Amino acid sequence: MQPIVIRYPEGPVEAVVEADALDAALDLNRVMVRGPLFGVAAQGAGEAPRWRVVVAVEAGCPQQARDSLNSLFWFRAKDEAQNAVERRALLAAVARLERERVDELTVLGTRYRVVRAEEYAGLGRDGIEQPRPTDPEPAVPDWERGSRGPRIDDGLVLDPEAPVTPVLAAERLALRDLDYAGARYPEDVCSDSRQALTTHPDVMLLPPVFRVVEKDGAGGTQGWKVGSGVHVSAHEARRSLDFALAWFEPRRRGLIPWDTDDWTVDARTVAAEGSDPAAGELAEYVQAADRLRTERANQLEVRGTVYQICRARRLLRWGPDGPEGPRPSDTNSHPPAPIHPHLDEDGNVHFDHENDGT
């Protein structure tokens, strides 16, 4: 195991964040493990022991991360390669990723590795941890559909030797022995988890992410299920919930037809007209969605379903050669396959219809 170097918080802002983290640590007494997330990290010559995240650690299975790496190489070959030699090396990597479940490869002097992180959330007296007061929030929230906010893990450097604050160090120490146990997990999953404690004894904590979780209102403290993907901020999670309440849920429950041509039609527009028979039910979704916008609410209930913004964390195990990759027991949603048109060494894109004479 590597030593953990501790430093004092730098400046009053980080000191407040540290105090907030300490309050959370004193309140939370258990962790709820959701499962693994996957991404890709890269290490250039002379960068050891640091790695750079080049594909956000947010994919639900290793193959999704491999596909993202495939796309990264393909677009680099198409748009950035300086000559045929570079393009040939990038396209060779694309070809391997199209046919193999490869988790590490070196391209143009840089190592690329599919990495695995454990996603978990703290559980305390008030249930699953919600966003903290010091988690970043935009000064002017953007609720426009389709607009893009900051990306998860953008520019993130993984440095096992970087000093950390006391609370972060304590959390890393506390979670070093985290592994799967219990009858709900298959034996191969538990075995791989125990083995990882030896092969990758250190841990690194990635920046928090935020999800929407939901449950039946009568479910007590049990029955939470994932209601969204991971988001870089609590606001981005609220924005996805706003869309779900105003647009998706009314269609899923038959209050607005799926085949409505105008995608801007949602609970707000229909409820405002007042003539639709479902306007009263839709108004409940509107009221809940409006709370997200006016109150920055982190929990609300609509028609028997409780929705909550969950503050999730990610633990990346670390060994002598860097971050942990996928485990043998990790499952893949689909096999490797070509995902882009053929690109030749001169940078020309060839579509399938060009090959059959049509």
C-alpha positions in Angstrom: 0.0 0.0 0.0 1.1 3.5 -0.7 1.2 6.1 2.1 -1.5 8.7 2.1 -0.1 12.2 2.3 -2.4 14.6 4.2 -2.5 18.4 3.8 -4.5 21.2 5.4 -7.4 22.7 3.4 -6.2 25.6 1.3 -8.1 28.8 1.9 -11.5 29.5 3.5 -13.6 28.0 0.7 -11.9 24.6 0.9 -12.0 24.8 4.7 -15.8 25.1 4.5 -16.0 22.2 2.1 -13.9 20.1 4.5 -16.2 21.0 7.4 -19.2 20.0 5.3 -17.5 16.7 4.5 -16.8 16.1 8.1 -20.5 16.7 9.0 -21.5 14.2 6.4 -19.0 11.6 7.6 -20.3 11.9 11.2 -23.9 11.4 10.0 -23.4 8.6 7.5 -23.0 5.1 9.0 -23.4 2.8 6.1 -22.7 2.7 2.4 -25.0 1.4 -0.3 -23.1 -0.1 -3.3 -24.8 0.2 -6.6 -22.2 -1.6 -8.7 -19.3 -0.8 -11.1 -18.9 2.0 -13.6 -16.3 2.0 -16.3 -14.2 4.5 -18.2 -10.8 4.9 -19.9 -7.6 6.3 -18.5 -4.4 7.1 -20.4 -0.7 7.4 -19.4 1.9 9.0 -21.6 5.6 8.5 -21.4 7.1 10.1 -18.3 3.7 10.6 -16.7 3.8 7.7 -14.2 2.3 7.2 -11.7 -0.3 9.6 -12.9 -3.1 8.7 -15.3 -5.5 11.0 -17.2 -9.2 10.1 -17.6 -10.0 10.3 -21.3 -13.4 8.6 -21.2 -15.5 9.5 -18.2 -16.0 6.8 -15.6 -19.7 6.5 -16.1 -20.4 3.5 -18.4 -22.5 0.7 -17.1 -20.3 -2.1 -18.6 -16.7 -2.5 -19.9 -17.8 -2.8 -23.5 -19.4 0.6 -23.5 -16.1 2.1 -22.3 -14.3 0.2 -25.1 -16.8 1.5 -27.7 -16.1 5.1 -26.4 -12.3 4.4 -26.8 -13.0 3.1 -30.3 -14.8 6.4 -31.1 -12.0 8.4 -29.6 -9.4 6.7 -31.8 -11.6 6.9 -34.9 -12.2 10.6 -34.7 -8.6 11.3 -33.9 -7.7 9.4 -37.1 -10.2 11.3 -39.1 -9.7 14.8 -37.7 -6.3 15.0 -35.9 -3.8 12.6 -37.4 -0.9 14.5 -38.9 0.1 11.8 -41.4 -0.6 8.3 -42.7 1.7 6.7 -40.1 -0.3 8.2 -37.2 -3.6 7.4 -38.9 -2.5 3.8 -39.5 -1.6 3.3 -35.8 -5.0 4.7 -34.7 -6.9 2.7 -37.2 -5.1 -0.5 -36.1 -6.3 0.2 -32.6 -9.9 0.7 -33.9 -9.7 -2.6 -35.7 -8.7 -4.4 -32.5 -11.5 -2.8 -30.5 -14.0 -3.8 -33.2 -13.2 -7.5 -32.8 -11.6 -8.0 -29.3 -12.6 -7.3 -25.7 -9.2 -5.5 -25.2 -8.9 -3.7 -21.9 -5.4 -2.2 -22.4 -3.4 -1.1 -25.5 -0.6 1.3 -26.4 -1.1 3.7 -29.3 1.5 6.2 -30.4 3.4 5.9 -27.2 0.4 6.3 -24.8 -1.1 3.5 -22.7 -4.9 3.3 -22.6 -6.7 1.2 -20.0 -10.3 0.5 -19.4 -10.7 1.3 -15.7 -13.3 0.1 -13.1 -14.8 2.1 -10.3 -17.3 1.1 -7.6 -20.3 3.4 -7.3 -21.7 3.8 -3.8 -23.8 6.3 -1.7 -23.7 7.1 1.9 -26.7 6.2 4.1 -27.5 8.0 7.3 -30.3 8.9 9.7 -32.2 10.7 6.9 -31.6 8.0 4.3 -29.5 8.2 1.1 -27.2 11.2 1.1 -28.5 14.2 -0.8 -26.3 17.0 -2.3 -24.3 18.9 0.2 -24.5 22.6 0.7 -21.0 23.1 -0.7 -21.5 21.0 -3.8 -21.2 23.4 -6.8 -24.4 24.9 -8.1 -24.6 27.3 -11.1 -25.3 30.9 -10.2 -27.9 31.1 -13.0 -29.5 27.6 -13.5 -30.0 26.6 -17.2 -33.2 24.6 -17.8 -33.0 24.6 -21.6 -33.5 21.1 -23.0 -30.6 20.0 -25.1 -28.1 22.5 -23.7 -24.8 20.9 -22.6 -23.2 21.5 -19.2 -19.8 20.5 -17.9 -18.7 17.0 -18.6 -18.0 14.3 -16.0 -14.3 13.8 -15.3 -13.3 16.5 -17.8 -9.5 17.0 -17.4 -9.4 14.7 -14.4 -5.9 13.5 -13.5 -5.5 10.5 -11.2 -2.4 10.9 -9.0 -2.0 8.4 -6.2 0.7 10.6 -4.6 -1.3 13.8 -4.5 -1.9 15.1 -0.9 -5.5 15.0 0.3 -7.4 16.7 3.1 -8.0 14.8 6.4 -11.6 13.8 5.7 -10.8 12.5 2.3 -7.9 10.5 3.7 -10.1 9.0 6.4 -12.6 7.9 3.8 -10.0 6.3 1.7 -8.6 4.4 4.7 -12.1 3.3 5.7 -13.0 2.0 2.3 -9.8 0.1 1.5 -11.4 -3.2 2.6 -14.7 -2.6 0.8 -15.7 -5.8 -1.1 -18.8 -7.7 -2.0 -20.4 -10.0 0.5 -23.8 -11.6 1.0 -26.1 -14.1 -0.7 -27.3 -11.6 -3.3 -23.9 -11.7 -5.1 -22.7 -14.6 -7.2 -19.7 -16.4 -5.9 -17.4 -15.4 -8.8 -18.3 -11.7 -8.1 -17.4 -12.1 -4.4 -14.2 -14.0 -5.3 -13.0 -11.3 -7.7 -13.9 -8.6 -5.2 -11.8 -10.3 -2.5 -8.9 -10.8 -4.9 -8.9 -7.1 -5.8 -8.1 -6.3 -2.1 -4.7 -8.0 -2.7 -4.0 -7.0 -6.3 -5.2 -3.4 -5.9 -4.9 -2.6 -2.2 -5.1 1.2 -2.5 -8.2 3.2 -3.4 -8.7 6.6 -5.0 -11.9 8.5 -4.7 -13.2 10.2 -7.8 -15.3 13.4 -7.8 -18.9 12.8 -6.8 -21.6 12.4 -9.3 -25.4 12.8 -8.9 -28.3 10.6 -9.9 -32.1 10.6 -9.6 -33.3 7.7 -7.5 -37.0 6.8 -7.0 -39.2 4.5 -5.0 -42.8 3.8 -4.3 -44.0 6.2 -1.6 -45.1 3.4 0.6 -41.7 1.6 0.4 -40.2 3.1 3.6 -36.4 3.0 3.5 -36.3 0.1 1.0 -37.0 -0.1 -2.7 -34.9 2.7 -4.1 -34.0 2.2 -7.8 -32.0 4.2 -10.3 -34.0 6.8 -12.2 -31.3 8.4 -14.3 -27.8 8.3 -15.5 -24.9 10.0 -13.6 -24.6 13.7 -13.8 -21.7 16.1 -13.0 -23.8 18.3 -10.6 -27.0 18.2 -8.6 -28.4 20.8 -11.0 -27.9 18.6 -14.0 -29.7 15.7 -12.1 -32.5 18.1 -11.3 -32.7 19.1 -14.9 -33.0 15.5 -16.0 -35.8 15.0 -13.4 -37.5 18.1 -14.7 -37.6 16.6 -18.2 -38.8 13.3 -16.8 -41.7 14.8 -14.9 -42.8 17.3 -17.6 -42.2 15.2 -20.7 -41.4 11.5 -20.2 -43.7 10.4 -17.3 -46.8 12.0 -18.9 -46.2 9.9 -22.0 -45.3 6.8 -20.1 -48.5 7.0 -18.1 -50.6 7.7 -21.2 -51.5 11.3 -20.3 -49.8 12.6 -23.5 -49.7 10.4 -26.6 -46.3 9.0 -27.6 -46.9 9.9 -31.2 -47.3 13.6 -30.5 -45.4 15.2 -33.4 -44.4 18.4 -31.5 -41.7 17.4 -29.0 -42.2 20.7 -27.1 -45.6 19.5 -26.0 -45.3 18.5 -22.3 -47.2 18.7 -19.0 -46.7 22.4 -18.8 -48.1 23.2 -22.2 -51.1 20.8 -21.9 -51.9 21.9 -18.3 -51.8 25.5 -19.3 -54.4 25.0 -22.0 -56.7 23.4 -19.5 -59.0 21.8 -22.0 -57.4 18.3 -22.0 -59.1 15.7 -19.7 -55.7 14.9 -18.2 -54.9 18.5 -17.4 -55.6 18.0 -13.7 -53.2 15.1 -13.4 -50.6 16.8 -15.5 -50.8 19.8 -13.2 -49.4 17.6 -10.4 -46.3 16.9 -12.5 -46.0 20.6 -13.3 -46.1 21.6 -9.6 -43.4 19.1 -8.8 -41.2 20.1 -11.7 -41.6 23.8 -10.8 -40.3 23.0 -7.3 -37.1 21.8 -8.8 -36.7 25.2 -10.5 -37.8 27.5 -7.7 -36.6 25.7 -4.6 -33.7 23.6 -5.8 -35.6 20.7 -4.2 -33.7 17.4 -3.7 -36.7 15.3 -2.9 -40.4 15.3 -3.9 -43.3 13.0 -4.3 -45.7 12.8 -7.3 -48.6 10.5 -7.6 -47.2 7.9 -5.2 -43.6 8.0 -6.4 -40.8 9.6 -4.4 -38.0 11.1 -6.4 -34.6 12.1 -4.8 -31.4 13.6 -6.0 -28.7 11.2 -4.7 -25.1 12.2 -4.1 -23.1 9.2 -5.4 -19.4 8.5 -5.0 -17.0 6.4 -7.0 -14.1 4.3 -5.6 -11.3 3.3 -8.0 -9.0 0.6 -6.7 -5.2 1.0 -7.3 -2.3 -1.4 -7.6 1.4 -1.3 -8.3 0.7 -0.8 -12.0 -2.1 1.8 -11.7 -5.9 1.7 -11.7 -7.9 -1.5 -11.7 -9.4 -2.8 -14.9 -12.5 -4.9 -15.5 -12.8 -8.1 -13.5 -13.6 -11.5 -15.1 -17.0 -11.5 -13.4 -18.0 -8.1 -14.9 -20.7 -8.5 -17.6 -20.9 -6.9 -21.0 -24.1 -5.8 -22.6 -23.0 -6.5 -26.2 -20.0 -7.9 -28.1 -17.3 -5.9 -29.9 -18.4 -4.7 -33.3 -17.7 -1.9 -35.9 -19.5 1.3 -34.9 -18.2 3.7 -37.5 -17.8 3.7 -41.3 -14.6 2.5 -42.8 -11.8 5.1 -42.7 -8.8 4.6 -45.0 -5.2 5.6 -44.3 -5.7 8.8 -46.3 -8.5 9.9 -44.1 -11.4 9.2 -46.5 -14.6 7.8 -45.1 -16.3 5.0 -47.0 -19.9 4.2 -46.4 -21.5 0.8 -47.0 -23.6 2.0 -49.9 -20.4 3.0 -51.8 -19.3 -0.6 -51.8 -22.4 -2.1 -53.4 -22.7 0.2 -56.4 -25.8 2.0 -55.2 
